[in-house]
Amino acid sequence: MSEVEDYTGRTGRNETREEQLDRNWAELLQELRVLQTGVQILAGFLLTLPFQQRFEKLDDWEVGLYLTNVVIAALTTAFILLPVSVHRRLFRKRLKEMLVSSADTITKIALGGIALLSAGTAALVFDVAAGRSAGVMAGGALLGVMVVMLVFVPLRLNKRATGRILPAKDKE
């Protein structure tokens, strides 16, 4: 859920559980739209490469890295589309909480796919443009930065937010 909940499960908003789930679902859909654009751009870039003259000069490592990136792009696209498919299957079955919860998990997996895709694409570009060492270093460094940004920064922010809220709860 996007709101920091207090110990009673309240978010500080005057909304029913259904309204909260509807809002959370709308927020998740907006996040997926943003993710989809990024994946489409990277996938589009990757799909044009075989039609470039230099593509024939790629060595086996570069072709393997390229094909791995294409698979990651396709799988990440599938994960971004999955919440829509789940919504279609669960529509009008009064399972909104399950839908929002599963979409949250699926979106986190899609973020991981985007991190891998970004690092892999950078590794391929650096490998072709500046050599194998540069490619491995760029891919590894970018993956490390992405892990920090997508995992550790949110965890740290959550810890700081809950740290500020907990003392206030104890005083009540």
ZADO-1210 file (C-alpha; in nm, 4 decimals, padded with zeros to 6 digits):
<atoms>
<atom x="00.0000" y="00.0000" z="00.0000" code="MET" pos="1"/>
<atom x="00.1261" y="00.3472" z="-00.0744" code="SER" pos="2"/>
<atom x="00.0162" y="00.5051" z="00.2522" code="GLU" pos="3"/>
<atom x="00.1984" y="00.4578" z="00.5797" code="VAL" pos="4"/>
<atom x="-00.0507" y="00.2789" z="00.7983" code="GLU" pos="5"/>
<atom x="-00.0662" y="00.3288" z="01.1720" code="ASP" pos="6"/>
<atom x="-00.0979" y="00.0373" z="01.4133" code="TYR" pos="7"/>
<atom x="-00.4738" y="00.0152" z="01.3590" code="THR" pos="8"/>
<atom x="-00.4403" y="-00.0147" z="00.9818" code="GLY" pos="9"/>
<atom x="-00.5710" y="00.3389" z="00.9193" code="ARG" pos="10"/>
<atom x="-00.4036" y="00.5605" z="00.6606" code="THR" pos="11"/>
<atom x="-00.5186" y="00.8955" z="00.7886" code="GLY" pos="12"/>
<atom x="-00.7642" y="00.9287" z="00.4994" code="ARG" pos="13"/>
<atom x="-01.1375" y="00.9297" z="00.5458" code="ASN" pos="14"/>
<atom x="-01.2087" y="00.6403" z="00.3088" code="GLU" pos="15"/>
<atom x="-01.3604" y="00.2975" z="00.3260" code="THR" pos="16"/>
<atom x="-01.1500" y="-00.0127" z="00.2628" code="ARG" pos="17"/>
<atom x="-01.3080" y="-00.0389" z="-00.0852" code="GLU" pos="18"/>
<atom x="-01.2184" y="00.3229" z="-00.1627" code="GLU" pos="19"/>
<atom x="-00.8638" y="00.2624" z="-00.0419" code="GLN" pos="20"/>
<atom x="-00.8323" y="-00.0470" z="-00.2624" code="LEU" pos="21"/>
<atom x="-00.9720" y="00.1456" z="-00.5611" code="ASP" pos="22"/>
<atom x="-00.7182" y="00.4250" z="-00.5024" code="ARG" pos="23"/>
<atom x="-00.4329" y="00.1770" z="-00.4605" code="ASN" pos="24"/>
<atom x="-00.5355" y="-00.0011" z="-00.7806" code="TRP" pos="25"/>
<atom x="-00.5436" y="00.3291" z="-00.9717" code="ALA" pos="26"/>
<atom x="-00.1985" y="00.4198" z="-00.8374" code="GLU" pos="27"/>
<atom x="-00.0582" y="00.0809" z="-00.9392" code="LEU" pos="28"/>
<atom x="-00.1995" y="00.1190" z="-01.2902" code="LEU" pos="29"/>
<atom x="-00.0328" y="00.4589" z="-01.3235" code="GLN" pos="30"/>
<atom x="00.2995" y="00.3121" z="-01.2095" code="GLU" pos="31"/>
<atom x="00.2640" y="00.0294" z="-01.4615" code="LEU" pos="32"/>
<atom x="00.2029" y="00.2840" z="-01.7396" code="ARG" pos="33"/>
<atom x="00.5318" y="00.4536" z="-01.6554" code="VAL" pos="34"/>
<atom x="00.7149" y="00.1196" z="-01.6441" code="LEU" pos="35"/>
<atom x="00.5626" y="00.0114" z="-01.9736" code="GLN" pos="36"/>
<atom x="00.6972" y="00.3172" z="-02.1546" code="THR" pos="37"/>
<atom x="01.0510" y="00.2541" z="-02.0329" code="GLY" pos="38"/>
<atom x="01.0423" y="-00.1119" z="-02.1281" code="VAL" pos="39"/>
<atom x="00.8965" y="-00.0307" z="-02.4696" code="GLN" pos="40"/>
<atom x="01.1783" y="00.2141" z="-02.5406" code="ILE" pos="41"/>
<atom x="01.4504" y="-00.0330" z="-02.4414" code="LEU" pos="42"/>
<atom x="01.2807" y="-00.3229" z="-02.6207" code="ALA" pos="43"/>
<atom x="01.2351" y="-00.1111" z="-02.9337" code="GLY" pos="44"/>
<atom x="01.6025" y="-00.0217" z="-02.9264" code="PHE" pos="45"/>
<atom x="01.6997" y="-00.3875" z="-02.8903" code="LEU" pos="46"/>
<atom x="01.4698" y="-00.5009" z="-03.1690" code="LEU" pos="47"/>
<atom x="01.6323" y="-00.2625" z="-03.4186" code="THR" pos="48"/>
<atom x="01.9871" y="-00.3875" z="-03.3546" code="LEU" pos="49"/>
<atom x="01.9837" y="-00.6978" z="-03.5780" code="PRO" pos="50"/>
<atom x="01.9052" y="-00.4725" z="-03.8725" code="PHE" pos="51"/>
<atom x="02.2209" y="-00.2643" z="-03.8245" code="GLN" pos="52"/>
<atom x="02.5322" y="-00.3442" z="-04.0275" code="GLN" pos="53"/>
<atom x="02.7548" y="-00.3755" z="-03.7190" code="ARG" pos="54"/>
<atom x="02.5323" y="-00.6460" z="-03.5704" code="PHE" pos="55"/>
<atom x="02.7009" y="-00.9091" z="-03.7876" code="GLU" pos="56"/>
<atom x="03.0325" y="-00.8245" z="-03.6204" code="LYS" pos="57"/>
<atom x="02.9141" y="-00.9105" z="-03.2701" code="LEU" pos="58"/>
<atom x="03.0979" y="-01.1983" z="-03.1042" code="ASP" pos="59"/>
<atom x="02.9226" y="-01.4875" z="-02.9302" code="ASP" pos="60"/>
<atom x="02.9240" y="-01.3120" z="-02.5897" code="TRP" pos="61"/>
<atom x="02.7609" y="-00.9999" z="-02.7348" code="GLU" pos="62"/>
<atom x="02.4984" y="-01.2001" z="-02.9240" code="VAL" pos="63"/>
<atom x="02.4223" y="-01.3980" z="-02.6065" code="GLY" pos="64"/>
<atom x="02.3930" y="-01.0766" z="-02.4058" code="LEU" pos="65"/>
<atom x="02.1708" y="-00.9281" z="-02.6752" code="TYR" pos="66"/>
<atom x="01.9395" y="-01.2318" z="-02.6798" code="LEU" pos="67"/>
<atom x="01.9279" y="-01.2382" z="-02.2987" code="THR" pos="68"/>
<atom x="01.8200" y="-00.8731" z="-02.3027" code="ASN" pos="69"/>
<atom x="01.5476" y="-00.9482" z="-02.5567" code="VAL" pos="70"/>
<atom x="01.4144" y="-01.2285" z="-02.3343" code="VAL" pos="71"/>
<atom x="01.4271" y="-01.0029" z="-02.0262" code="ILE" pos="72"/>
<atom x="01.2425" y="-00.7293" z="-02.2204" code="ALA" pos="73"/>
<atom x="00.9721" y="-00.9744" z="-02.3277" code="ALA" pos="74"/>
<atom x="00.9315" y="-01.1200" z="-01.9775" code="LEU" pos="75"/>
<atom x="00.9250" y="-00.7759" z="-01.8159" code="THR" pos="76"/>
<atom x="00.6584" y="-00.6679" z="-02.0652" code="THR" pos="77"/>
<atom x="00.4583" y="-00.9765" z="-01.9697" code="ALA" pos="78"/>
<atom x="00.4874" y="-00.8912" z="-01.5992" code="PHE" pos="79"/>
<atom x="00.3720" y="-00.5357" z="-01.6681" code="ILE" pos="80"/>
<atom x="00.0693" y="-00.6706" z="-01.8551" code="LEU" pos="81"/>
<atom x="-00.0053" y="-00.9421" z="-01.5981" code="LEU" pos="82"/>
<atom x="-00.2027" y="-00.7231" z="-01.3530" code="PRO" pos="83"/>
<atom x="-00.4393" y="-00.6304" z="-01.6364" code="VAL" pos="84"/>
<atom x="-00.4905" y="-00.9978" z="-01.7171" code="SER" pos="85"/>
<atom x="-00.5460" y="-01.0778" z="-01.3496" code="VAL" pos="86"/>
<atom x="-00.7955" y="-00.7914" z="-01.3283" code="HIS" pos="87"/>
<atom x="-00.9878" y="-00.9319" z="-01.6251" code="ARG" pos="88"/>
<atom x="-01.0032" y="-01.2744" z="-01.4565" code="ARG" pos="89"/>
<atom x="-01.1034" y="-01.1370" z="-01.1151" code="LEU" pos="90"/>
<atom x="-01.3367" y="-00.8648" z="-01.2407" code="PHE" pos="91"/>
<atom x="-01.6681" y="-00.8522" z="-01.0527" code="ARG" pos="92"/>
<atom x="-01.5704" y="-01.1362" z="-00.8206" code="LYS" pos="93"/>
<atom x="-01.5196" y="-00.9107" z="-00.5179" code="ARG" pos="94"/>
<atom x="-01.1502" y="-00.9943" z="-00.5022" code="LEU" pos="95"/>
<atom x="-01.0097" y="-00.6394" z="-00.5216" code="LYS" pos="96"/>
<atom x="-00.7843" y="-00.6903" z="-00.2200" code="GLU" pos="97"/>
<atom x="-00.6265" y="-00.9960" z="-00.3817" code="MET" pos="98"/>
<atom x="-00.5950" y="-00.8049" z="-00.7091" code="LEU" pos="99"/>
<atom x="-00.4193" y="-00.5077" z="-00.5495" code="VAL" pos="100"/>
<atom x="-00.1918" y="-00.7298" z="-00.3406" code="SER" pos="101"/>
<atom x="-00.0903" y="-00.9493" z="-00.6342" code="SER" pos="102"/>
<atom x="-00.0430" y="-00.6479" z="-00.8621" code="ALA" pos="103"/>
<atom x="00.1866" y="-00.4948" z="-00.6009" code="ASP" pos="104"/>
<atom x="00.4035" y="-00.8082" z="-00.6005" code="THR" pos="105"/>
<atom x="00.3981" y="-00.8328" z="-00.9801" code="ILE" pos="106"/>
<atom x="00.5016" y="-00.4671" z="-01.0118" code="THR" pos="107"/>
<atom x="00.7996" y="-00.5284" z="-00.7830" code="LYS" pos="108"/>
<atom x="00.9055" y="-00.8175" z="-01.0080" code="ILE" pos="109"/>
<atom x="00.8655" y="-00.5923" z="-01.3143" code="ALA" pos="110"/>
<atom x="01.0912" y="-00.3331" z="-01.1477" code="LEU" pos="111"/>
<atom x="01.3544" y="-00.6037" z="-01.1051" code="GLY" pos="112"/>
<atom x="01.3178" y="-00.6909" z="-01.4723" code="GLY" pos="113"/>
<atom x="01.3689" y="-00.3284" z="-01.5686" code="ILE" pos="114"/>
<atom x="01.6817" y="-00.3122" z="-01.3533" code="ALA" pos="115"/>
<atom x="01.8214" y="-00.6214" z="-01.5270" code="LEU" pos="116"/>
<atom x="01.7191" y="-00.4929" z="-01.8689" code="LEU" pos="117"/>
<atom x="01.8763" y="-00.1510" z="-01.8103" code="SER" pos="118"/>
<atom x="02.2009" y="-00.2996" z="-01.6822" code="ALA" pos="119"/>
<atom x="02.2119" y="-00.5596" z="-01.9599" code="GLY" pos="120"/>
<atom x="02.1463" y="-00.3045" z="-02.2320" code="THR" pos="121"/>
<atom x="02.4141" y="-00.0726" z="-02.0933" code="ALA" pos="122"/>
<atom x="02.6564" y="-00.3653" z="-02.0723" code="ALA" pos="123"/>
<atom x="02.5899" y="-00.4503" z="-02.4373" code="LEU" pos="124"/>
<atom x="02.6321" y="-00.0923" z="-02.5576" code="VAL" pos="125"/>
<atom x="02.9518" y="-00.0398" z="-02.3568" code="PHE" pos="126"/>
<atom x="03.0860" y="-00.3786" z="-02.4697" code="ASP" pos="127"/>
<atom x="03.0357" y="-00.2936" z="-02.8369" code="VAL" pos="128"/>
<atom x="03.1535" y="00.0672" z="-02.8062" code="ALA" pos="129"/>
<atom x="03.4396" y="00.0408" z="-02.5566" code="ALA" pos="130"/>
<atom x="03.5253" y="-00.3275" z="-02.5070" code="GLY" pos="131"/>
<atom x="03.4413" y="-00.6206" z="-02.2847" code="ARG" pos="132"/>
<atom x="03.5875" y="-00.4798" z="-01.9632" code="SER" pos="133"/>
<atom x="03.3971" y="-00.1548" z="-02.0031" code="ALA" pos="134"/>
<atom x="03.0783" y="-00.3490" z="-02.0760" code="GLY" pos="135"/>
<atom x="03.1085" y="-00.5722" z="-01.7705" code="VAL" pos="136"/>
<atom x="03.1992" y="-00.2773" z="-01.5467" code="MET" pos="137"/>
<atom x="02.9171" y="-00.0569" z="-01.6795" code="ALA" pos="138"/>
<atom x="02.6586" y="-00.3346" z="-01.6520" code="GLY" pos="139"/>
<atom x="02.7699" y="-00.4327" z="-01.3027" code="GLY" pos="140"/>
<atom x="02.7886" y="-00.0745" z="-01.1791" code="ALA" pos="141"/>
<atom x="02.4475" y="00.0115" z="-01.3201" code="LEU" pos="142"/>
<atom x="02.2945" y="-00.3019" z="-01.1719" code="LEU" pos="143"/>
<atom x="02.4438" y="-00.2099" z="-00.8338" code="GLY" pos="144"/>
<atom x="02.3046" y="00.1429" z="-00.8559" code="VAL" pos="145"/>
<atom x="01.9641" y="00.0085" z="-00.9596" code="MET" pos="146"/>
<atom x="01.9548" y="-00.2323" z="-00.6634" code="VAL" pos="147"/>
<atom x="02.0376" y="00.0541" z="-00.4276" code="VAL" pos="148"/>
<atom x="01.7739" y="00.2789" z="-00.5863" code="MET" pos="149"/>
<atom x="01.4985" y="00.0209" z="-00.6208" code="LEU" pos="150"/>
<atom x="01.5525" y="-00.1834" z="-00.3028" code="VAL" pos="151"/>
<atom x="01.7606" y="-00.0083" z="-00.0396" code="PHE" pos="152"/>
<atom x="01.6342" y="00.3497" z="-00.0826" code="VAL" pos="153"/>
<atom x="01.2655" y="00.2475" z="-00.0450" code="PRO" pos="154"/>
<atom x="01.3528" y="00.0248" z="00.2530" code="LEU" pos="155"/>
<atom x="01.5458" y="00.3092" z="00.4156" code="ARG" pos="156"/>
<atom x="01.2641" y="00.5577" z="00.3537" code="LEU" pos="157"/>
<atom x="01.0130" y="00.3123" z="00.4980" code="ASN" pos="158"/>
<atom x="01.2302" y="00.2620" z="00.8041" code="LYS" pos="159"/>
<atom x="01.2632" y="00.6381" z="00.8544" code="ARG" pos="160"/>
<atom x="00.8888" y="00.6909" z="00.8080" code="ALA" pos="161"/>
<atom x="00.7892" y="00.4168" z="01.0498" code="THR" pos="162"/>
<atom x="01.0534" y="00.5353" z="01.2957" code="GLY" pos="163"/>
<atom x="00.8889" y="00.8765" z="01.3069" code="ARG" pos="164"/>
<atom x="00.5380" y="00.7350" z="01.3430" code="ILE" pos="165"/>
<atom x="00.6102" y="00.4744" z="01.6123" code="LEU" pos="166"/>
<atom x="00.7022" y="00.7194" z="01.8914" code="PRO" pos="167"/>
<atom x="00.3810" y="00.9150" z="01.8271" code="ALA" pos="168"/>
<atom x="00.1798" y="00.5934" z="01.8645" code="LYS" pos="169"/>
<atom x="00.3467" y="00.5102" z="02.1921" code="ASP" pos="170"/>
<atom x="00.2335" y="00.8436" z="02.3364" code="LYS" pos="171"/>
<atom x="-00.1344" y="00.7730" z="02.2663" code="GLU" pos="172"/>
</atoms>
